Amino acid sequence: MQLVNFLYVATVTRLSELRREAERGDSPVPTAVIIAGLVTAGIAVTLLVKEKAEGWINAIPSK
């Protein structure tokens, strides 16, 4: 019976500690979504710069 009481008290104590520590950090999902958005924006900017540079180079008259 002492073991059961000990396990009960230990479980209740641990659960109360977990409830008290509500801030446990951010989920990795929003971070992954932000990273994917930044990668997409980076690719779009790179393609835009590449197209502008090619247009500028093609506008140079050849001799």
C-alpha positions as CSV (number, residue, x, y, z in Angstrom):
1,M,0.0,0.0,0.0
2,Q,2.9,2.3,0.7
3,L,4.1,1.9,-2.9
4,V,0.7,2.8,-4.3
5,N,0.6,5.9,-2.1
6,F,4.1,6.9,-3.2
7,L,3.3,6.5,-6.9
8,Y,0.1,8.5,-6.5
9,V,1.8,11.3,-4.7
10,A,4.7,11.3,-7.2
11,T,2.3,11.4,-10.2
12,V,0.1,14.2,-8.7
13,T,3.3,16.2,-7.9
14,R,4.7,15.8,-11.4
15,L,1.4,16.7,-13.0
16,S,1.1,19.9,-10.9
17,E,4.7,20.8,-11.9
18,L,3.8,20.3,-15.6
19,R,0.8,22.5,-15.3
20,R,2.8,25.2,-13.6
21,E,5.3,25.3,-16.4
22,A,2.9,26.4,-19.1
23,E,5.4,28.1,-21.4
24,R,7.3,25.2,-23.0
25,G,8.4,26.9,-26.2
26,D,7.0,27.2,-29.6
27,S,5.9,24.3,-31.8
28,P,8.3,23.4,-34.6
29,V,5.4,23.6,-37.2
30,P,5.2,27.4,-37.3
31,T,8.9,27.6,-37.6
32,A,9.0,25.2,-40.5
33,V,6.2,27.2,-42.2
34,I,8.2,30.5,-41.8
35,I,11.3,28.8,-43.2
36,A,9.4,27.5,-46.2
37,G,7.9,31.0,-46.8
38,L,11.4,32.6,-46.6
39,V,12.8,30.0,-49.1
40,T,9.9,30.6,-51.5
41,A,10.4,34.4,-51.3
42,G,14.2,33.9,-51.8
43,I,13.6,31.8,-54.9
44,A,11.2,34.4,-56.3
45,V,13.6,37.3,-55.7
46,T,16.5,35.3,-57.2
47,L,14.5,34.6,-60.4
48,L,13.4,38.2,-60.6
49,V,16.9,39.5,-60.4
50,K,18.1,36.9,-62.9
51,E,15.5,37.9,-65.4
52,K,16.2,41.6,-64.9
53,A,20.0,41.0,-65.3
54,E,19.5,39.0,-68.5
55,G,17.2,41.7,-70.0
56,W,19.8,44.3,-69.1
57,I,22.7,42.3,-70.7
58,N,20.6,41.5,-73.8
59,A,19.9,45.3,-74.2
60,I,23.7,46.0,-74.6
61,P,24.4,46.5,-78.3
62,S,26.9,44.1,-79.9
63,K,29.7,45.4,-82.1
